[in-house]
Amino acid sequence: MLVQFTVRPGQGEASGFDLGDMQWTGELGESGSAGQSPDQGMMIYPSVTQLLDYLGNLFAGRTQVGVYTGTDTSFKLTFRRIKEGISVAGPSGPLSLLPPDELAGTVLSAAEELARTHLGSLPSDGVADDYLAALNDFRLLVAP
């Protein structure tokens, strides 16, 4: 599975509420927020923070199935823990079925890449702190 989080260009000065997109590509299909009608762009930093917290609950066994919705968007993904692993589905159907550690590593890499490329440009308005806290908690949860 390939996961990518991006910030949309041309929004002026960087803020913690910049719009961005998610792209999820698996062996069974793909789902993304970019180019949809109506627009499914989301406040990318709060959305990834929320995703990390949500997946943390899934990996810890506190939830077995649920629908994740980004912040200020209609973009949705369904995650289901089953015997064979975790299934990921978008609105059009299944994207992937993979082991929890593989999903965790993929999402962690995408979240770290977003942090590496964009987080330093954000003002200190709390969004970056929340993002980094969620990222650190997620790292600890999924560390081997």
Backbone as a chain_set.jsonl record, in Angstrom:
{"seq": "MLVQFTVRPGQGEASGFDLGDMQWTGELGESGSAGQSPDQGMMIYPSVTQLLDYLGNLFAGRTQVGVYTGTDTSFKLTFRRIKEGISVAGPSGPLSLLPPDELAGTVLSAAEELARTHLGSLPSDGVADDYLAALNDFRLLVAP", "coords": {"N": [[0.845, -1.173, 0.0], [0.444, 2.241, -0.718], [0.655, 5.392, 0.714], [-0.034, 8.814, 0.746], [0.336, 12.112, 1.894], [-0.46, 15.389, 1.167], [0.128, 18.938, 0.816], [-1.829, 21.489, -0.463], [-0.797, 23.679, -3.033], [-0.268, 27.309, -3.279], [-1.672, 28.708, -1.24], [-1.021, 30.934, 0.123], [0.546, 32.346, 3.03], [1.864, 29.844, 5.163], [-0.205, 27.834, 7.271], [-1.593, 26.162, 10.132], [-3.955, 25.192, 9.306], [-3.98, 24.673, 6.648], [-5.151, 23.55, 3.47], [-5.175, 20.245, 2.19], [-4.45, 17.002, 0.756], [-5.195, 13.469, 0.73], [-3.89, 10.441, -0.502], [-4.504, 7.132, -1.17], [-3.304, 4.119, -2.158], [-3.716, 0.859, -3.079], [-3.346, -2.734, -3.581], [-5.806, -3.511, -4.436], [-7.256, -1.328, -5.199], [-7.773, 2.281, -5.365], [-7.995, 5.397, -3.579], [-8.606, 8.797, -3.219], [-8.5, 12.206, -2.087], [-8.102, 14.383, -3.724], [-9.175, 16.213, -6.602], [-11.867, 15.549, -6.589], [-15.454, 15.836, -6.878], [-18.107, 16.887, -5.059], [-15.475, 19.058, -3.799], [-13.022, 17.414, -1.885], [-10.883, 18.138, -0.385], [-8.972, 18.686, 2.595], [-8.365, 19.98, 5.94], [-5.22, 19.453, 6.337], [-3.225, 18.946, 8.34], [-4.601, 18.715, 10.927], [-6.208, 16.578, 10.076], [-4.429, 14.425, 9.565], [-3.363, 14.154, 12.114], [-5.668, 13.337, 13.491], [-6.111, 10.923, 12.116], [-3.836, 9.409, 12.876], [-4.325, 9.127, 15.63], [-6.744, 7.72, 15.502], [-5.996, 5.337, 14.138], [-4.175, 4.399, 15.992], [-5.878, 3.555, 18.059], [-7.123, 1.451, 16.715], [-4.947, -0.312, 16.208], [-4.235, -0.877, 18.815], [-6.275, -2.444, 19.58], [-8.615, -1.381, 20.614], [-10.71, -0.785, 19.024], [-12.483, -2.423, 16.422], [-13.581, -2.05, 13.918], [-14.247, 0.715, 11.842], [-15.132, 3.967, 10.573], [-13.132, 6.372, 9.193], [-13.041, 9.839, 8.948], [-11.762, 12.672, 7.421], [-10.711, 15.982, 8.59], [-13.001, 18.531, 8.229], [-14.047, 17.678, 5.736], [-15.501, 15.441, 3.294], [-14.195, 13.16, 2.757], [-13.653, 9.77, 3.211], [-12.549, 6.76, 4.822], [-12.702, 3.271, 5.402], [-11.744, 1.149, 7.956], [-11.053, -2.128, 8.898], [-10.517, -4.592, 11.234], [-9.611, -7.826, 10.75], [-9.281, -11.433, 10.759], [-7.243, -12.013, 8.902], [-5.778, -9.681, 8.747], [-5.716, -6.15, 8.319], [-8.299, -4.58, 6.7], [-8.634, -2.094, 4.26], [-10.756, 0.292, 2.981], [-12.208, 2.389, 0.502], [-14.706, 4.766, -0.626], [-15.478, 3.603, -3.038], [-14.901, 0.945, -2.805], [-12.838, -1.934, -1.813], [-9.403, -1.318, -0.937], [-7.043, -2.424, 0.058], [-5.714, -5.282, 1.793], [-3.898, -5.906, 4.525], [-1.111, -6.732, 6.735], [-1.176, -5.521, 10.133], [1.267, -4.277, 10.992], [2.455, -3.543, 8.592], [0.629, -1.69, 7.515], [0.799, 0.231, 9.545], [3.518, 1.03, 9.328], [3.508, 2.132, 6.753], [1.692, 4.293, 6.963], [2.976, 5.731, 8.989], [5.381, 6.45, 7.682], [4.363, 8.171, 5.683], [3.241, 10.207, 7.271], [5.524, 11.123, 8.605], [6.962, 12.086, 6.423], [5.331, 14.246, 5.574], [5.613, 15.863, 7.842], [8.384, 16.333, 7.753], [8.668, 17.779, 5.376], [6.912, 19.969, 5.524], [6.068, 20.829, 8.117], [7.819, 22.48, 9.534], [7.42, 25.016, 8.501], [5.163, 26.016, 9.623], [3.34, 28.329, 11.71], [3.667, 28.845, 15.278], [1.061, 27.701, 16.423], [-0.166, 25.739, 17.835], [-1.187, 23.645, 16.293], [0.942, 22.344, 15.017], [2.245, 21.346, 17.278], [0.315, 19.54, 18.256], [0.257, 17.763, 16.108], [2.891, 16.734, 16.114], [2.895, 15.528, 18.648], [0.945, 13.512, 18.304], [2.217, 12.075, 16.29], [4.549, 11.201, 17.602], [3.386, 9.613, 19.639], [2.215, 7.663, 18.027], [4.469, 6.531, 16.827], [5.642, 5.301, 19.08], [3.686, 3.427, 19.665], [3.706, 1.735, 17.445], [6.272, 0.883, 17.242], [8.8, -1.6, 16.735]], "CA": [[0.0, 0.0, 0.0], [1.122, 3.533, -0.771], [-0.134, 6.468, 1.303], [0.632, 10.106, 0.584], [-0.345, 13.297, 2.404], [0.105, 16.551, 0.487], [-0.41, 20.27, 1.065], [-2.143, 22.15, -1.723], [-0.005, 24.896, -3.244], [-0.945, 28.569, -3.561], [-2.593, 29.116, -0.177], [-0.449, 32.049, 0.865], [1.411, 31.985, 4.151], [1.528, 28.541, 5.754], [-0.936, 27.822, 8.533], [-1.949, 24.829, 10.587], [-5.236, 24.811, 8.726], [-3.839, 24.568, 5.197], [-5.842, 22.44, 2.818], [-4.322, 19.238, 1.574], [-5.117, 15.813, 0.252], [-4.681, 12.131, 1.013], [-3.986, 9.463, -1.58], [-4.302, 5.764, -0.687], [-3.259, 3.21, -3.303], [-3.458, -0.515, -2.673], [-3.375, -3.727, -4.655], [-7.194, -3.737, -4.849], [-7.881, -0.092, -5.667], [-7.213, 3.521, -4.836], [-8.931, 6.42, -3.156], [-7.921, 10.037, -2.901], [-9.362, 13.366, -1.896], [-7.857, 15.388, -4.768], [-9.885, 16.117, -7.867], [-13.232, 15.048, -6.422], [-16.531, 16.81, -6.925], [-17.563, 18.135, -4.538], [-14.096, 19.049, -3.324], [-12.803, 16.664, -0.65], [-9.682, 18.592, 0.298], [-9.174, 18.725, 4.044], [-7.313, 20.598, 6.737], [-4.378, 18.26, 6.288], [-2.509, 18.635, 9.587], [-5.538, 18.095, 11.877], [-6.702, 15.303, 9.533], [-3.426, 13.382, 9.797], [-3.341, 13.973, 13.567], [-6.845, 12.525, 13.809], [-5.882, 9.585, 11.561], [-2.866, 8.709, 13.727], [-5.026, 8.758, 16.86], [-7.731, 6.7, 15.149], [-5.306, 4.072, 13.865], [-3.613, 3.944, 17.261], [-6.935, 2.79, 18.73], [-7.319, 0.215, 15.952], [-3.807, -1.197, 16.445], [-4.238, -1.279, 20.223], [-7.4, -3.346, 19.794], [-9.75, -0.716, 21.252], [-11.793, -0.78, 18.041], [-12.301, -3.464, 15.406], [-14.009, -1.525, 12.629], [-14.717, 2.082, 11.93], [-14.994, 4.848, 9.421], [-12.339, 7.571, 9.443], [-13.362, 10.983, 8.098], [-10.822, 13.759, 7.637], [-11.218, 17.207, 9.186], [-13.657, 19.478, 7.322], [-14.117, 17.048, 4.419], [-16.348, 14.245, 3.228], [-13.325, 12.035, 2.419], [-13.791, 8.714, 4.214], [-11.943, 5.438, 4.66], [-13.164, 2.288, 6.378], [-10.715, 0.215, 8.414], [-11.669, -3.273, 9.565], [-9.569, -5.608, 11.707], [-10.116, -9.181, 10.548], [-8.274, -12.456, 11.069], [-6.14, -11.965, 7.934], [-5.065, -8.413, 8.826], [-6.593, -4.979, 8.336], [-8.783, -4.2, 5.377], [-8.805, -0.662, 4.054], [-11.682, 0.496, 1.873], [-12.677, 3.724, 0.198], [-16.116, 4.779, -1.007], [-15.717, 2.761, -4.215], [-14.622, -0.454, -2.524], [-11.599, -2.278, -1.115], [-8.11, -0.821, -1.413], [-5.963, -3.328, 0.438], [-5.768, -6.109, 2.998], [-2.486, -6.027, 4.864], [-0.811, -6.918, 8.157], [-1.185, -4.26, 10.87], [2.574, -3.609, 11.023], [2.705, -2.948, 7.281], [-0.195, -0.479, 7.445], [1.381, 1.195, 10.478], [4.749, 1.555, 8.744], [3.17, 2.949, 5.588], [1.101, 5.545, 7.44], [4.032, 6.445, 9.704], [6.276, 7.048, 6.681], [3.678, 9.299, 5.047], [3.112, 11.274, 8.265], [6.865, 11.678, 8.817], [7.315, 12.856, 5.224], [4.611, 15.518, 5.653], [6.273, 16.642, 8.892], [9.718, 16.711, 7.284], [8.627, 18.732, 4.266], [6.04, 21.134, 5.693], [5.735, 21.237, 9.476], [8.701, 23.561, 9.964], [6.962, 26.312, 7.997], [3.943, 26.429, 10.318], [3.5, 29.17, 12.895], [3.448, 28.092, 16.52], [-0.34, 27.921, 16.794], [-0.679, 24.551, 18.496], [-1.454, 22.556, 15.35], [2.193, 21.595, 14.846], [2.482, 20.607, 18.526], [-0.614, 18.4, 18.274], [0.701, 16.824, 15.074], [4.097, 16.056, 16.593], [2.527, 14.658, 19.772], [0.281, 12.329, 17.739], [3.239, 11.326, 15.56], [5.394, 10.525, 18.594], [2.582, 8.547, 20.256], [2.043, 6.608, 17.03], [5.777, 5.858, 16.73], [5.8, 4.433, 20.255], [2.719, 2.341, 19.573], [4.001, 0.8, 16.356], [7.695, 0.514, 17.241], [9.016, -3.05, 16.897]], "C": [[0.886, 1.23, 0.0], [0.171, 4.584, -0.223], [0.658, 7.752, 1.155], [-0.271, 11.21, 1.121], [0.321, 14.509, 1.767], [-0.602, 17.829, 0.917], [-0.666, 20.909, -0.293], [-1.329, 23.436, -1.854], [-0.903, 26.129, -3.373], [-1.932, 29.026, -2.511], [-2.078, 30.316, 0.609], [0.443, 31.545, 1.978], [0.922, 30.699, 4.818], [0.772, 28.71, 7.066], [-1.257, 26.378, 8.894], [-3.243, 24.319, 9.991], [-5.196, 24.796, 7.204], [-4.626, 23.377, 4.674], [-4.833, 21.498, 2.195], [-5.143, 18.037, 1.186], [-4.431, 14.559, 0.754], [-4.872, 11.284, -0.231], [-3.615, 8.107, -0.999], [-4.377, 4.847, -1.89], [-2.856, 1.827, -2.811], [-3.553, -1.451, -3.848], [-4.787, -3.968, -5.178], [-7.881, -2.489, -5.389], [-7.194, 1.119, -5.088], [-8.32, 4.49, -4.484], [-8.136, 7.652, -2.774], [-8.902, 11.178, -2.782], [-9.207, 14.398, -3.003], [-8.724, 15.127, -5.994], [-11.304, 15.602, -7.781], [-14.238, 16.191, -6.541], [-17.698, 16.249, -6.127], [-16.153, 17.943, -3.974], [-13.998, 18.306, -1.993], [-11.477, 17.011, 0.011], [-9.991, 18.784, 1.777], [-8.102, 19.569, 4.706], [-6.341, 19.467, 7.045], [-3.702, 17.936, 7.619], [-3.448, 18.076, 10.663], [-6.06, 16.74, 11.389], [-5.714, 14.174, 9.78], [-3.299, 13.109, 11.299], [-4.483, 13.058, 13.999], [-6.669, 11.089, 13.31], [-4.925, 8.78, 12.441], [-3.515, 8.257, 15.034], [-6.012, 7.623, 16.603], [-7.06, 5.342, 14.934], [-4.633, 3.517, 15.12], [-4.621, 3.113, 18.043], [-7.181, 1.459, 18.031], [-6.191, -0.781, 16.249], [-3.756, -1.698, 17.885], [-5.407, -2.206, 20.557], [-8.606, -2.72, 20.461], [-10.944, -0.575, 20.312], [-11.483, -1.838, 16.989], [-12.645, -2.969, 14.012], [-14.491, -0.097, 12.826], [-14.465, 2.842, 10.652], [-14.234, 6.088, 9.87], [-12.789, 8.643, 8.455], [-12.386, 12.091, 8.439], [-11.508, 14.99, 8.21], [-11.735, 18.152, 8.112], [-13.7, 18.961, 5.883], [-15.122, 15.904, 4.458], [-15.523, 13.016, 2.851], [-13.353, 11.022, 3.554], [-13.021, 7.463, 3.819], [-12.506, 4.529, 5.744], [-12.025, 1.321, 6.673], [-11.413, -0.888, 9.197], [-10.574, -4.273, 9.934], [-10.237, -6.966, 11.549], [-8.973, -10.159, 10.796], [-7.042, -12.334, 10.173], [-5.323, -10.678, 8.0], [-6.04, -7.26, 8.962], [-6.995, -4.672, 6.907], [-9.002, -2.694, 5.372], [-9.703, -0.506, 2.838], [-12.011, 1.973, 1.738], [-14.133, 3.655, -0.199], [-16.443, 3.849, -2.174], [-15.424, 1.289, -3.978], [-13.272, -0.671, -1.889], [-10.352, -1.703, -1.788], [-7.007, -1.828, -1.136], [-6.363, -4.158, 1.652], [-4.319, -6.386, 3.356], [-2.296, -6.232, 6.357], [-0.785, -5.564, 8.87], [0.157, -3.537, 10.855], [2.914, -2.964, 9.684], [1.893, -1.663, 7.103], [0.399, 0.604, 8.336], [2.638, 1.834, 9.899], [4.488, 2.475, 7.567], [2.621, 4.302, 6.012], [2.146, 6.374, 8.18], [4.978, 7.13, 8.731], [5.645, 8.27, 6.031], [3.561, 10.481, 6.006], [4.464, 11.926, 8.551], [7.304, 12.517, 7.626], [6.605, 14.211, 5.223], [5.259, 16.42, 6.699], [7.616, 17.181, 8.411], [9.656, 17.836, 6.248], [7.836, 20.0, 4.553], [5.889, 21.652, 7.116], [6.584, 22.405, 9.971], [8.257, 24.94, 9.522], [5.719, 26.818, 8.721], [4.254, 27.382, 11.461], [3.243, 28.334, 14.149], [2.041, 28.397, 17.036], [-0.969, 26.693, 17.438], [-0.913, 23.378, 17.569], [-0.206, 21.698, 15.171], [2.502, 20.769, 16.099], [1.584, 19.373, 18.614], [-0.173, 17.325, 17.288], [1.9, 16.023, 15.573], [3.799, 15.122, 17.764], [1.864, 13.379, 19.266], [1.285, 11.448, 17.004], [4.134, 10.556, 16.53], [4.648, 9.388, 19.291], [2.437, 7.366, 19.304], [3.341, 5.822, 16.856], [5.957, 4.864, 17.873], [4.877, 3.219, 20.18], [3.126, 1.289, 18.557], [5.463, 0.374, 16.302], [7.848, -0.985, 17.468], [9.577, -3.4, 18.266]], "O": [[1.941, 1.257, 0.635], [-0.983, 4.661, -0.642], [1.864, 7.785, 1.402], [-1.47, 11.246, 0.846], [1.544, 14.641, 1.824], [-1.764, 17.812, 1.324], [0.193, 20.869, -1.173], [-1.191, 24.19, -0.89], [-2.117, 26.021, -3.551], [-2.93, 29.666, -2.841], [-2.64, 30.671, 1.645], [1.023, 30.463, 1.889], [-0.278, 30.498, 5.009], [1.064, 29.602, 7.862], [-1.193, 25.487, 8.048], [-3.59, 23.149, 10.152], [-6.231, 24.892, 6.545], [-4.75, 22.345, 5.334], [-3.77, 21.914, 1.733], [-6.371, 18.045, 1.273], [-3.264, 14.573, 1.147], [-5.883, 11.393, -0.925], [-2.547, 7.946, -0.407], [-5.4, 4.798, -2.572], [-1.797, 1.649, -2.209], [-3.807, -1.029, -4.976], [-4.958, -4.561, -6.243], [-8.963, -2.576, -5.97], [-6.172, 1.011, -4.41], [-9.429, 4.419, -5.014], [-7.117, 7.562, -2.089], [-10.008, 11.119, -3.319], [-10.105, 15.216, -3.202], [-8.973, 13.982, -6.371], [-11.893, 15.249, -8.803], [-13.906, 17.357, -6.33], [-18.234, 15.207, -6.502], [-15.712, 16.824, -3.711], [-14.795, 18.541, -1.085], [-10.996, 16.27, 0.868], [-11.139, 19.016, 2.156], [-7.059, 19.842, 4.113], [-6.603, 18.626, 7.905], [-3.615, 16.766, 7.991], [-3.127, 17.051, 11.265], [-6.324, 15.852, 12.199], [-6.117, 13.076, 10.166], [-3.143, 11.959, 11.709], [-4.285, 12.124, 14.776], [-7.038, 10.143, 14.005], [-5.173, 7.607, 12.719], [-3.282, 7.139, 15.492], [-6.103, 6.679, 17.388], [-7.499, 4.329, 15.478], [-4.534, 2.302, 15.288], [-4.267, 2.086, 18.623], [-7.422, 0.448, 18.69], [-6.451, -1.955, 16.51], [-3.291, -2.808, 18.146], [-5.517, -2.694, 21.682], [-9.535, -3.432, 20.843], [-12.056, -0.28, 20.751], [-10.314, -2.106, 16.709], [-12.06, -3.425, 13.03], [-15.07, 0.243, 13.857], [-13.701, 2.425, 9.782], [-14.641, 6.772, 10.809], [-12.904, 8.378, 7.259], [-12.198, 12.418, 9.611], [-12.734, 15.04, 8.306], [-11.002, 18.529, 7.198], [-13.428, 19.7, 4.936], [-15.536, 15.459, 5.529], [-16.084, 11.941, 2.644], [-13.108, 11.363, 4.711], [-12.865, 7.153, 2.637], [-12.755, 4.967, 6.867], [-11.422, 0.751, 5.764], [-12.257, -0.62, 10.051], [-9.814, -4.736, 9.083], [-11.289, -7.228, 12.132], [-7.833, -9.751, 11.017], [-5.918, -12.531, 10.637], [-4.272, -10.591, 7.365], [-7.065, -7.375, 9.635], [-6.153, -4.523, 6.022], [-9.487, -2.108, 6.34], [-9.448, -1.098, 1.789], [-12.081, 2.706, 2.724], [-14.743, 2.588, -0.117], [-17.568, 3.361, -2.281], [-15.67, 0.463, -4.857], [-12.619, 0.285, -1.468], [-10.258, -1.615, -3.012], [-6.141, -2.063, -1.979], [-7.239, -3.774, 2.428], [-3.594, -7.021, 2.591], [-3.192, -5.947, 7.152], [-0.407, -4.561, 8.266], [0.194, -2.314, 10.721], [3.594, -1.938, 9.65], [2.409, -0.665, 6.6], [0.492, 1.762, 7.931], [2.804, 3.051, 9.972], [5.171, 3.486, 7.401], [3.033, 5.337, 5.488], [2.196, 7.593, 8.015], [5.341, 8.287, 8.942], [6.309, 9.29, 5.846], [3.759, 11.628, 5.605], [4.543, 13.143, 8.72], [7.951, 13.55, 7.801], [7.224, 15.225, 4.9], [5.434, 17.615, 6.462], [7.943, 18.346, 8.638], [10.496, 18.735, 6.249], [8.058, 21.016, 3.895], [5.602, 22.836, 7.297], [6.106, 23.23, 10.749], [8.674, 25.938, 10.109], [5.266, 27.933, 8.462], [5.296, 27.269, 12.107], [2.669, 27.247, 14.076], [1.845, 29.214, 17.935], [-2.191, 26.624, 17.569], [-0.847, 22.228, 18.003], [-0.287, 20.47, 15.173], [2.963, 19.632, 15.999], [2.036, 18.294, 18.999], [-0.223, 16.132, 17.588], [1.928, 14.797, 15.472], [4.386, 14.045, 17.862], [2.178, 12.287, 19.738], [1.216, 10.222, 17.082], [4.44, 9.386, 16.298], [5.215, 8.318, 19.51], [2.524, 6.21, 19.718], [3.32, 4.596, 16.75], [6.374, 3.726, 17.658], [5.25, 2.118, 20.585], [2.92, 0.095, 18.774], [5.857, -0.4, 15.43], [7.134, -1.577, 18.278], [9.813, -4.573, 18.555]]}, "num_chains": 1, "name": "protein.A"}
